[in-house]
Amino acid sequence: MKNALIIGDSGGIGGAVAAHLRELGMAVTGLSRSRDGLDVTDEASLSATLGALEGPYDLVFAATGALEIEGAEPEKTLKSLDAKALADQYLLNAIGPAMVLKHALPLLPRRDRAVFAVLSARVGSIGDNGLGGWYSYRAAKAGVNQLIHTAAVELARSHRRLACVCLHPGTVETAFTAKYASRYPTVTPAYAAERLVKVVQGLNPEDTGKFLDYAGREIPW
């Protein structure tokens, strides 16, 4: 793998992934909302920004997302469920990455090995959900898992050496998790990036459509 495109490289995980790839000698193109004005919730923004790139990229890594949007915290009970908060989560954490894939597809090679990876989260697993709560975030991550898995089925016919995957990075010490990280073991962004890149490097076309953790283990849907 030689050329990578990181969507959301100004974030903790995205920035660390970009830095680690550069250390490995890869050419990295980074895009973010804060620096480049790329808004994954706005399809026109994605079309214009990604349409201006040439590629090909043998890795496109979508590292965007948020746990809280406009101050809406993860719900502890059904009584806290709010329609707007739910829609906002789905727009950013599920629709956004799917639209990234749609508009990044022309930048991915059709015949050579390539990877499209999206940051998901274990809480998006329906089979692994034994705690409840966090309705909106869980639903959005379950949504992105389904969207990417479905795209993987289709693209296996046109991009036979492409692996489309959803990745769980673990609980990483970023602003994203600052209010909640004390409840779980955490890792630094640099260590998380090292583990994720190792998983990506080991992917083959047979892995397309999978939901994997930072060690390459499959997570139940």
N, C-alpha and C positions, 0 to 999 in steps of 0.2 A: 504494500500500500504506500502510495507516494503523495497523493493530494487529498486534503481533507477540507470540508466545509463545516464549520461549527456555527450553529444558530443559537444565539444566546451566550456568546463567549465573554460577556461582561459579568455574568453570574459566577457564583463560587465554583460550581462543578464544571460549567462550560469553560470558564477561564482556565481551570486546572487541567482539563482535558486538552485544551489547545496548547498549553505550555508543555505538557508531557509529550504530545505528538511532535512538537518542535524539537524537543530534546532527542527524540528518536530519529530526527532527520527528515520528517515529513514537511511538505509545504502546506501551510494552514491559512485558510481564509476565514476570518471571523466576522460575524454580523451580530448586531445587537440593537435593541430599541433605543437605549440611552445614547449610543454613539452614532448609529447609522439610520435611526428612525424606522427600523424594520418592526412592524407591528404584526405579529402572527394572527391576531384577531381580525385583521383587515386584509381581505384577499387581494385588493388592489395594491396594497403595499407589498405583499409577497410577490405578486406578479411582476411589478415594476423592478423590485430589487433583485430577485432571483433571475428574472429575465435579462438583466444586464450582465450576468456572469456568463463565462464561456465554458468552464469545465474542460474535460470531464473530471469528476471527483470520484475516487474509489471509496470514500467515506463521507457520508453526510450524517452529522450528529445533531439532533434537535434536543437542546438542553434548556428549553424555556419552561416556565410554569410558576405557579404560586400556590402557597398553602392558604394564605389569607388574601382576599381581594376587597378593597375598599372597606377594610376594617372588619369584615365578616369572618369570625373565627370558626374553626371546625365545630360542628354541632355535637353536643353531648346527648341530646334527646330529640325525639321527633317533634316536640313542641317548638324547638328552635329552628326547624326547617323553614327557610325563606325562599320563595320562588326565584327572586332575582339573584340571590347568592348562588343558588343551584345552577341557574343559567350562566352566570358569570364564570363559574368553575368549569362548566362544560365547554364554554367558548374558548377559554384560555388553555385548558389542560387536555382537551380531547380534540375539538375542532381545529385548533391552532396547529398542532403537529400533523394532523391529517392534511391540512392545506399546505403545510411545508412539503410533505411528500408529493402532493399533486404538482406543485410548481418546481420542485427540485428534480423531478423525474427526468426532464430533458438533460440534466447535468450529470446523470449517472450513465455509465457505459452499458450498452446492451449485450455485449459479448464477453466482457472481462469481469473478473471477480470484483464485487463491490458490496458495501454494507450501508444500509440505512438504519440508524439506531435512534430510538426515542427514550428519553428518561420517563419511566413509569414509576410505580411504587407498589410494594407488596400489599399495601392496604387496598389496592385495586383488585386483588384476588377475591372472588366470591367464595371459592372453596376454602380459602384460608381465613375467612372472616368469622372469628369466634368471639369478638369483643363488641361489635356493633359501634354505633356512633360515627362521627365524621362522614355524614351522609353525602354531602356535596362532593367532597374531595375523593371519597371512595368511588362514587358513581362516575366522576370524570375520568379517573384513572382506569376503571373498568371499561369505560367508553373508548379511551384511546387504545387500550389493548385490543378491543374488538375491531376498531377501524384499521389498525396496522395489520392485524392478523388477516383480515379480509383482503386488504390490498396485497398482502404477501401471496395469497392464493392466486390472485389475478396476475401479478407480475412474474410469478414463476413460469408463466407461459411466454412472456415477452422478454424478460431479463433473467435468463436461466441460471446465471451465476451470481445473482443478487440475493443477499440475506437481509430481510426486513425484520427487525427484532425490537422488543420492548425490554428495557433494562431497569432493574431495581438497584440503586447504588448503595443501599444501606442508609443509616442515619448519619448525615454529613454535617460537620460543624460550619454552617453558613447562616447568614441572616434569615434565610428561608426557614430554618428549624430552631432558631435561637430560643423561642419561648417554650419549646417542647422537647428539646434535646436532652434535658436532664433526666427524662424518664427512660432513656434507652442508651445503650453503648453507642458512642459516636466515633467517627474517624475524620481525619483532616481531609480537605478537598484534594490535596495532592495525593494522598493514599487512595482515596476513592477513585481518582482519575487513573492511577496506575492499575488498579484492579479492573476497572471498566475497559480500559484500552487492551489489557491482556485478554479479556473475554472477546472483544471485537476482533483482535488479531487471530483468534482461534476459530472464528466462525466460517462455516462452509455453506454452500447453497442449501444443503439438507437441513440447516438450522432455521431457514426462513419461516417466519410466522410464530416463533417461540417467544415466551416470556421468561426471561432469565435473571438470576440475581448476580451480584458482583463476583461470584465464584464460578459462574457458568452453569449453575444448577437451575433446572426448570422449576417454575413456580406454578401451582395449579391455577387454572382460570377461575 
